[in-house]
Amino acid sequence: MIRSPASPLRWRSRNEGGLARPPATVLAALTLITLLALLIAAMSGSIGLSPKVLLGDWPSPLAWQVWWQLRLPRLVLAALVGAMLAGSGAAMQGLFRNPLADPTLLGLASGAGLAVALWVVLLEGAAGTLGLYGQFLAGFLGALGVCVLVFALGERQRDQEALFTLLLAGLAINTLAGALGGVLAFIASDEQLRQLSLWGMGSLSHALWSAALGALIGIPPALWWLLRSAPGLDLLQLGELTAHGAGLDAPRLKRRVVLATALGVGLCVALAGIIGFLGLLVPHCLRLWLGPGHRLLLPASMLSGALLLIVADTLARTLASPAEIPVGLITSLLGGPYFLWLLLKRRMPC
């Protein structure tokens, strides 16, 4: 078993001011806040549900149907997708040793989205009983292919060129995927075009138990693989040669993170569409607050990602009720300005 060198980050997180925060306290607080957000989200919507209803005091069959068939699978899906996107963003930032790496900027989401669009437009009608599971597989393969490509490009560059290479590769992949997606939209039927349009903006509006069960089967193993990679990611920050001297099998670690990210992000895109900036915004803010130690950063990112997507989806359902705003628009409105501020901050003189 690989152990990271003794460090205060193993036991306590520190911000720039040097204040110590016990990891157990941080994770307990995030868990409680996430549970509170789940409760508020369960009660909010076009049809309000009281805490008594949620505890089993059903005043009508309609309340039961709203809770069991609509609210609960949607909350499950929002929590899992948010945790996966933020957790994979934190893991990729550690793997590439770059704070701007995330599944959206690097093109993973676009690659998965293009594969799912290909499935919907060209293969869904001929796939017979595969249905939603074929969409899962397409998303996984699309994300995996892009992840391997970007990783190979990053490996060929020097450290000082890594940021430019990653952003350029992500821009190229996003542009190419957008162009091919436009071709698919041109040949799609009206029903397929509407499906692709809503799905491309990111939405949980079609979350049913079939989708939630698919997420429950595929996403937790990916999250577990990422959590198991935390000690190795900490060692990798010291450089591959140093990490190898400490006993880290770097190629095995990279394969684990790449496969877990591709599986999780592919499933998220297949189930909820492209939800932008969640994988960049959450882990980057937490890294500034908690420090770079992945033993704390990874679980904290997963909890915070679940919290942010639950809140964003609740706003999407309630702000324009009875209509619904695509949740991807809300996360992009949060992440876009933050990303611009981040780039401007990098250009400011010290």
C-alpha positions as CSV (number, residue, x, y, z in Angstrom):
1,M,0.0,0.0,0.0
2,I,1.4,3.4,-1.0
3,R,1.6,6.0,1.8
4,S,2.2,9.7,1.2
5,P,4.9,11.4,3.1
6,A,4.1,12.8,6.5
7,S,2.5,16.2,6.1
8,P,0.1,18.5,7.9
9,L,-2.1,18.1,4.8
10,R,-2.7,14.5,5.8
11,W,-4.5,15.5,9.0
12,R,-5.5,19.1,8.6
13,S,-6.2,21.5,5.7
14,R,-4.8,25.0,5.6
15,N,-5.7,28.1,3.7
16,E,-3.4,31.0,2.9
17,G,-4.0,32.4,6.3
18,G,-2.7,29.3,8.0
19,L,-5.9,28.4,9.8
20,A,-6.2,24.7,10.5
21,R,-9.4,22.8,9.7
22,P,-9.8,19.2,10.8
23,P,-10.9,17.1,7.8
24,A,-13.6,15.3,9.8
25,T,-15.1,18.7,10.7
26,V,-15.0,19.9,7.1
27,L,-16.6,16.7,5.7
28,A,-19.2,16.5,8.4
29,A,-20.3,20.2,7.8
30,L,-20.5,19.6,4.0
31,T,-22.5,16.4,4.6
32,L,-25.0,18.2,6.9
33,I,-25.4,21.1,4.4
34,T,-25.9,18.7,1.5
35,L,-28.6,16.8,3.5
36,L,-30.3,20.1,4.3
37,A,-30.2,21.1,0.6
38,L,-31.7,17.7,-0.3
39,L,-34.6,18.2,2.2
40,I,-35.3,21.7,0.8
41,A,-35.1,20.5,-2.8
42,A,-37.5,17.7,-2.0
43,M,-40.1,20.1,-0.6
44,S,-39.7,22.7,-3.4
45,G,-41.4,22.7,-6.8
46,S,-44.7,23.4,-8.5
47,I,-46.3,21.0,-6.0
48,G,-44.9,21.7,-2.5
49,L,-44.4,18.8,-0.2
50,S,-44.2,19.3,3.6
51,P,-41.8,17.4,5.9
52,K,-44.7,15.3,7.2
53,V,-45.3,14.1,3.7
54,L,-41.7,13.2,3.2
55,L,-41.8,11.2,6.4
56,G,-44.6,9.0,5.0
57,D,-47.8,10.9,5.9
58,W,-49.3,10.9,2.4
59,P,-52.4,13.1,2.2
60,S,-53.1,12.0,-1.4
61,P,-51.9,9.6,-4.1
62,L,-50.7,12.6,-6.1
63,A,-48.2,13.6,-3.3
64,W,-46.9,10.0,-3.3
65,Q,-46.5,10.0,-7.1
66,V,-44.7,13.4,-7.1
67,W,-42.3,12.2,-4.4
68,W,-41.6,8.7,-5.6
69,Q,-41.8,9.0,-9.3
70,L,-40.4,12.6,-9.9
71,R,-38.6,14.1,-6.9
72,L,-36.6,11.2,-5.5
73,P,-35.0,9.9,-8.7
74,R,-34.2,13.5,-9.7
75,L,-32.5,14.2,-6.4
76,V,-30.5,10.9,-6.6
77,L,-29.4,11.8,-10.1
78,A,-28.5,15.4,-9.2
79,A,-26.4,14.3,-6.2
80,L,-24.5,11.6,-8.1
81,V,-23.9,13.6,-11.2
82,G,-22.7,16.6,-9.2
83,A,-20.4,14.5,-7.1
84,M,-18.9,12.8,-10.2
85,L,-18.3,15.9,-12.2
86,A,-16.6,17.8,-9.3
87,G,-14.7,14.7,-8.1
88,S,-13.4,14.0,-11.6
89,G,-12.4,17.6,-11.9
90,A,-10.4,17.5,-8.7
91,A,-8.7,14.2,-9.8
92,M,-7.8,15.5,-13.2
93,Q,-6.3,18.7,-11.8
94,G,-4.1,16.5,-9.6
95,L,-3.3,14.1,-12.4
96,F,-2.3,16.8,-14.9
97,R,-0.9,19.0,-12.0
98,N,-2.9,21.8,-13.5
99,P,-5.6,23.8,-11.6
100,L,-7.5,24.5,-14.9
101,A,-8.0,20.9,-15.9
102,D,-11.6,19.7,-15.9
103,P,-13.8,17.4,-18.0
104,T,-15.5,20.3,-19.8
105,L,-12.4,22.4,-20.7
106,L,-10.5,19.4,-21.8
107,G,-13.3,18.2,-24.1
108,L,-14.3,15.1,-22.2
109,A,-17.9,16.2,-21.9
110,S,-18.0,17.3,-25.6
111,G,-16.5,13.9,-26.7
112,A,-19.1,12.0,-24.6
113,G,-21.8,14.3,-25.9
114,L,-20.8,13.7,-29.5
115,A,-20.8,10.0,-29.0
116,V,-24.3,10.1,-27.4
117,A,-25.6,12.4,-30.3
118,L,-24.3,9.8,-32.8
119,W,-26.1,7.1,-30.9
120,V,-29.4,9.1,-30.7
121,V,-29.4,10.2,-34.4
122,L,-27.9,7.2,-36.2
123,L,-28.2,4.1,-34.0
124,E,-31.0,4.4,-31.4
125,G,-33.7,3.3,-33.7
126,A,-31.7,0.2,-34.9
127,A,-30.5,-0.8,-31.4
128,G,-33.6,-2.5,-30.3
129,T,-33.6,-3.3,-26.6
130,L,-30.3,-1.6,-25.7
131,G,-32.1,1.7,-25.3
132,L,-30.7,3.8,-22.5
133,Y,-27.8,1.4,-21.8
134,G,-26.5,1.9,-25.3
135,Q,-26.5,5.6,-24.6
136,F,-24.4,4.9,-21.4
137,L,-21.9,2.9,-23.4
138,A,-21.6,5.6,-26.1
139,G,-21.0,8.3,-23.5
140,F,-18.3,6.2,-21.8
141,L,-16.5,5.4,-25.0
142,G,-16.6,9.0,-26.2
143,A,-15.2,10.4,-22.9
144,L,-12.6,7.6,-22.8
145,G,-11.3,8.4,-26.3
146,V,-11.0,12.1,-25.6
147,C,-9.3,11.5,-22.2
148,V,-6.7,9.2,-23.7
149,L,-6.0,11.7,-26.5
150,V,-5.6,14.7,-24.2
151,F,-3.5,12.8,-21.8
152,A,-1.2,11.7,-24.6
153,L,-0.8,15.3,-25.8
154,G,-0.1,16.5,-22.3
155,E,2.6,13.9,-21.8
156,R,4.5,15.2,-24.9
157,Q,4.9,18.7,-23.5
158,R,7.1,20.3,-20.9
159,D,5.6,21.5,-17.7
160,Q,5.6,25.2,-18.7
161,E,3.7,24.4,-21.9
162,A,1.1,22.2,-20.2
163,L,-1.5,24.8,-19.6
164,F,-1.4,26.1,-23.2
165,T,-1.5,22.5,-24.6
166,L,-4.4,21.5,-22.4
167,L,-6.5,24.6,-23.3
168,L,-5.7,24.3,-27.0
169,A,-6.5,20.6,-27.1
170,G,-9.8,21.2,-25.2
171,L,-10.7,24.1,-27.6
172,A,-9.9,22.0,-30.6
173,I,-12.0,19.0,-29.4
174,N,-14.9,21.2,-28.3
175,T,-14.9,23.0,-31.6
176,L,-14.7,19.7,-33.6
177,A,-17.4,18.1,-31.5
178,G,-19.6,21.2,-31.9
179,A,-19.2,21.1,-35.7
180,L,-20.0,17.4,-35.9
181,G,-22.9,17.9,-33.6
182,G,-24.2,20.5,-35.9
183,V,-24.1,18.1,-38.8
184,L,-26.0,15.5,-36.8
185,A,-28.6,18.2,-35.9
186,F,-29.0,19.0,-39.6
187,I,-29.9,15.4,-40.4
188,A,-31.9,14.6,-37.3
189,S,-35.6,14.4,-37.2
190,D,-37.7,17.1,-35.4
191,E,-38.1,14.8,-32.3
192,Q,-34.4,14.0,-32.2
193,L,-33.5,17.7,-32.7
194,R,-35.5,18.8,-29.7
195,Q,-34.0,15.9,-27.7
196,L,-30.5,16.9,-28.6
197,S,-31.2,20.6,-28.0
198,L,-32.5,20.2,-24.5
199,W,-29.9,17.6,-23.6
200,G,-27.0,19.7,-24.9
201,M,-27.9,22.5,-22.4
202,G,-27.8,20.0,-19.5
203,S,-31.1,19.0,-17.8
204,L,-32.4,16.7,-15.2
205,S,-36.0,17.1,-16.3
206,H,-36.3,13.6,-17.7
207,A,-34.8,11.9,-14.6
208,L,-36.8,8.7,-13.9
209,W,-35.8,5.6,-11.9
210,S,-34.3,4.0,-15.1
211,A,-31.8,6.8,-15.3
212,A,-31.3,7.0,-11.5
213,L,-30.6,3.3,-11.3
214,G,-28.1,3.5,-14.1
215,A,-26.3,6.3,-12.2
216,L,-26.4,4.2,-9.0
217,I,-24.8,1.3,-10.7
218,G,-22.1,3.1,-12.6
219,I,-21.1,6.3,-10.7
220,P,-20.3,5.0,-7.2
221,P,-17.6,2.6,-8.4
222,A,-16.0,5.5,-10.4
223,L,-16.1,7.7,-7.3
224,W,-14.6,4.9,-5.2
225,W,-11.7,4.5,-7.7
226,L,-11.0,8.2,-7.5
227,L,-11.0,8.2,-3.7
228,R,-8.6,5.3,-3.7
229,S,-6.3,7.4,-5.9
230,A,-5.9,10.2,-3.4
231,P,-2.6,9.1,-1.8
232,G,-1.1,8.5,-5.2
233,L,-2.2,11.9,-6.5
234,D,-0.6,13.5,-3.5
235,L,2.7,11.8,-4.3
236,L,2.4,12.7,-8.0
237,Q,2.5,16.4,-7.1
238,L,6.1,16.0,-6.2
239,G,7.0,14.9,-9.7
240,E,6.9,11.5,-11.4
241,L,10.6,10.7,-10.6
242,T,10.2,11.5,-6.9
243,A,6.8,9.6,-6.7
244,H,8.4,6.6,-8.4
245,G,11.2,6.6,-5.8
246,A,8.6,6.6,-3.1
247,G,7.0,3.5,-4.6
248,L,4.2,4.9,-6.7
249,D,3.2,3.0,-9.8
250,A,2.4,6.1,-11.8
251,P,1.1,4.4,-15.0
252,R,-1.3,2.3,-13.0
253,L,-2.6,5.4,-11.2
254,K,-3.1,7.2,-14.4
255,R,-5.0,4.3,-15.9
256,R,-7.2,4.2,-12.9
257,V,-8.0,7.9,-12.9
258,V,-8.5,8.0,-16.7
259,L,-10.9,5.0,-16.7
260,A,-12.9,6.2,-13.6
261,T,-13.2,9.7,-15.1
262,A,-14.2,8.4,-18.5
263,L,-16.8,6.0,-17.0
264,G,-18.3,8.7,-14.6
265,V,-18.3,11.6,-17.0
266,G,-19.6,9.5,-19.9
267,L,-22.5,8.4,-17.7
268,C,-23.2,11.9,-16.5
269,V,-23.3,13.3,-20.0
270,A,-25.5,10.4,-21.2
271,L,-28.0,10.9,-18.3
272,A,-28.0,14.7,-17.8
273,G,-26.4,16.3,-20.9
274,I,-23.5,18.7,-20.8
275,I,-23.3,20.5,-17.4
276,G,-20.5,23.0,-17.8
277,F,-17.9,24.3,-15.3
278,L,-18.9,22.2,-12.3
279,G,-15.7,20.2,-12.5
280,L,-13.6,23.4,-12.6
281,L,-15.5,25.7,-10.2
282,V,-15.9,23.4,-7.2
283,P,-12.5,21.8,-6.8
284,H,-10.6,25.0,-7.7
285,C,-12.4,27.0,-5.0
286,L,-11.9,24.1,-2.5
287,R,-8.3,23.9,-3.3
288,L,-7.8,27.6,-2.4
289,W,-9.7,27.0,0.9
290,L,-8.6,23.6,2.0
291,G,-5.2,23.1,0.4
292,P,-4.0,20.6,-2.2
293,G,-4.2,17.4,-0.2
294,H,-6.4,15.0,-2.2
295,R,-7.3,12.9,0.9
296,L,-9.6,15.8,1.9
297,L,-10.0,17.6,-1.5
298,L,-11.5,14.6,-3.3
299,P,-14.4,13.8,-0.9
300,A,-15.0,17.5,-0.2
301,S,-15.2,18.2,-3.9
302,M,-17.7,15.3,-4.3
303,L,-19.9,16.5,-1.5
304,S,-19.7,20.2,-2.7
305,G,-20.4,19.2,-6.3
306,A,-23.5,17.3,-5.2
307,L,-24.6,20.3,-3.1
308,L,-24.1,22.8,-5.9
309,L,-26.0,20.7,-8.5
310,I,-28.9,20.1,-6.1
311,V,-29.1,23.8,-5.5
312,A,-28.8,24.7,-9.2
313,D,-31.5,22.1,-10.1
314,T,-33.8,23.4,-7.4
315,L,-33.4,26.9,-8.9
316,A,-34.0,25.5,-12.4
317,R,-37.3,24.0,-11.3
318,T,-38.6,26.9,-9.3
319,L,-37.4,30.2,-10.8
320,A,-39.6,30.0,-13.9
321,S,-42.2,27.6,-12.6
322,P,-44.1,25.9,-14.1
323,A,-41.5,26.1,-16.9
324,E,-38.0,24.8,-16.3
325,I,-34.6,26.4,-16.9
326,P,-31.9,23.9,-18.1
327,V,-29.6,23.4,-15.2
328,G,-26.5,23.6,-17.4
329,L,-27.3,27.2,-18.1
330,I,-27.3,28.0,-14.4
331,T,-23.9,26.3,-13.7
332,S,-22.5,28.0,-16.8
333,L,-23.7,31.4,-15.5
334,L,-21.8,30.7,-12.3
335,G,-18.7,29.1,-13.9
336,G,-18.2,31.4,-16.9
337,P,-17.5,34.6,-14.9
338,Y,-15.4,32.7,-12.5
339,F,-13.2,31.3,-15.3
340,L,-12.8,34.8,-16.8
341,W,-11.8,36.2,-13.4
342,L,-9.3,33.3,-13.0
343,L,-7.7,34.1,-16.3
344,L,-7.5,37.8,-15.6
345,K,-6.0,37.1,-12.2
346,R,-3.2,35.1,-13.8
347,R,-2.3,38.0,-16.0
348,M,-2.2,40.5,-13.1
349,P,1.3,41.4,-11.9
350,C,2.4,40.0,-8.6
